[in-house]
Every structure is written in structure tokens, then in C-alpha cells.
């Protein structure tokens, strides 16, 4: 079960007949944290901001894309647990590691997905690294939101078109975890609420200002509003830079 939204719209939200890669590019071109937040607020979405601890490893890159939720479960790292997990994978997945199953799902999705990891609050190991990011990108993913740790940040920071936002980093991967659910709703720490629910098909947007969720029902409506804000602010910015009198600024645009 995911959240129920009470959108503040006149009629149905607008939709676009475009690919998710086109959506990603248009969000990156016109969007920034403030405009996305304003558009979300104006369509009636609340509690959409993720915890402010999330930060971008690839500084300056904007994350945008269709959420692929992934739920992890933590285990103590022992020989007994290793044996248990191997037996579990053999019984449930024909011996295929859960991460391999995840990559198969990435490959099957339309290009433009963002891997979203719910680690259940576990901050001991690194949950993803650069080689895994490279593999996901090669098969269509366009970034990651990790509510845990990543590693290999030296190389992640050099990746193009694969922004990674995370709550932490650590060189250690030894911690005992496995992927237990993919493409099911997850709960990630929130800023204005205890958590934000990410459902399959929702969109994620993140930049220097922070990370936000865009509900799947209004992804295109919010994009169109973001583009309208971008166009309006270009004009407003030019007038202010050219010396528009202060009284006129506040009369025409209100509080900035």
C-alpha cells in the first residue's frame, strides 16, 4: 500500500507522449530544487522531501528518473549466515544472486530508471559500489538514491549521466545484507515526515538543494509547471539584473 494523494488540480493532470529519457533530460534542463518543490506544492503534494542527509557524490549533476524501489535486509556477517543465504538463493532463485536479479529487472525496464535503496536504517556496510553503478548504467539506469552507504566514490564522481545521492559512504562492504524485494513500495527517511514512500513508477529529482519525490500521477504535470516556472524566471531574472526598480519588482512579482 502506498500513499494516497489529494491533488489540487482543475481536472486531470496533463500527460506527455514522450519517453522517460526525454523526461529526464527536460527535468535536468529546466528544473532545480526550488522550482520542483514549488510545482509539487502547487499541485497539492506534501511531505515529498527526502531527508536532508542525502548528498550528491557527483557534485553538480542533477538526478532525475523513474524510481525502481529496492528493499534490503540486514544480516550479521558470519559463516553461518553466508551458508544460510547461499541455501536461500539456491532454493528461491536457482542459485542466482539477488543483485543479478535486480540487474535483469533494470535491463527489462525502459531506460531512465533510478535505483532507490531502502536499507531499513542500516548504515554499517556499503550497499553499492562503482562497478555495480557502471553495470546498471550500461543497461539503462540513470542514477541512484541510496538510503545507506556507497563506496568507490572516487570513480562514481567521475561517471557521466549517473548521479548518485546517498546518506553516507564507507569503504567496507562486509555487513551482511541481501536484496529481498524489487519493484515494490519502500520507505525512505523524509525531511518533513518520518519517511517518504517510493512506489514503482514515481519519479525522483535531486540536486544541490536536496532530493524530492514526484508522484507518478503528476510526473508530467509537474514537469510542465517546472518548465513554465523556468521560462517566467528567465524573464524575471533579466529584468532584475537590468535594474528594475524595487517597488516594481515587488508589485509585479510579489515576495521573491
C-alpha positions, 0 to 999 in steps of 0.5 A, a space after each residue: 500500500 502506498 500513499 494516497 494523494 489529494 491533488 489540487 488540480 482543475 481536472 486531470 493532470 496533463 500527460 506527455 507522449 514522450 519517453 522517460 529519457 526525454 523526461 529526464 533530460 527536460 527535468 535536468 534542463 529546466 528544473 532545480 530544487 526550488 522550482 520542483 518543490 514549488 510545482 509539487 506544492 502547487 499541485 497539492 503534494 506534501 511531505 515529498 522531501 527526502 531527508 536532508 542527509 542525502 548528498 550528491 557524490 557527483 557534485 553538480 549533476 542533477 538526478 532525475 528518473 523513474 524510481 525502481 524501489 529496492 528493499 534490503 535486509 540486514 544480516 550479521 556477517 558470519 559463516 553461518 549466515 553466508 551458508 544460510 543465504 547461499 541455501 536461500 538463493 539456491 532454493 528461491 532463485 536457482 542459485 542466482 544472486 539477488 543483485 543479478 536479479 535486480 540487474 535483469 529487472 533494470 535491463 527489462 525496464 525502459 531506460 531512465 530508471 533510478 535505483 532507490 535503496 531502502 536499507 531499513 536504517 542500516 548504515 554499517 556496510 556499503 550497499 553499492 559500489 562503482 562497478 555495480 553503478 557502471 553495470 546498471 548504467 550500461 543497461 539503462 539506469 540513470 542514477 541512484 538514491 541510496 538510503 545507506 552507504 556507497 563506496 568507490 566514490 572516487 570513480 562514481 564522481 567521475 561517471 557521466 549521466 549517473 548521479 548518485 545521492 546517498 546518506 553516507 559512504 564507507 569503504 567496507 562492504 562486509 555487513 551482511 545484507 541481501 536484496 529481498 524485494 524489487 519493484 515494490 513500495 519502500 520507505 525512505 527517511 523524509 525531511 518533513 515526515 518520518 519517511 517518504 514512500 517510493 512506489 514503482 513508477 514515481 519519479 525522483 529529482 535531486 540536486 544541490 538543494 536536496 532530493 524530492 519525490 514526484 508522484 507518478 500521477 503528476 510526473 508530467 504535470 509537474 514537469 510542465 509547471 517546472 518548465 513554465 516556472 523556468 521560462 517566467 524566471 528567465 524573464 524575471 531574472 533579466 529584468 532584475 539584473 537590468 535594474 528594475 526598480 524595487 517597488 516594481 519588482 515587488 508589485 509585479 512579482 510579489 515576495 521573491 
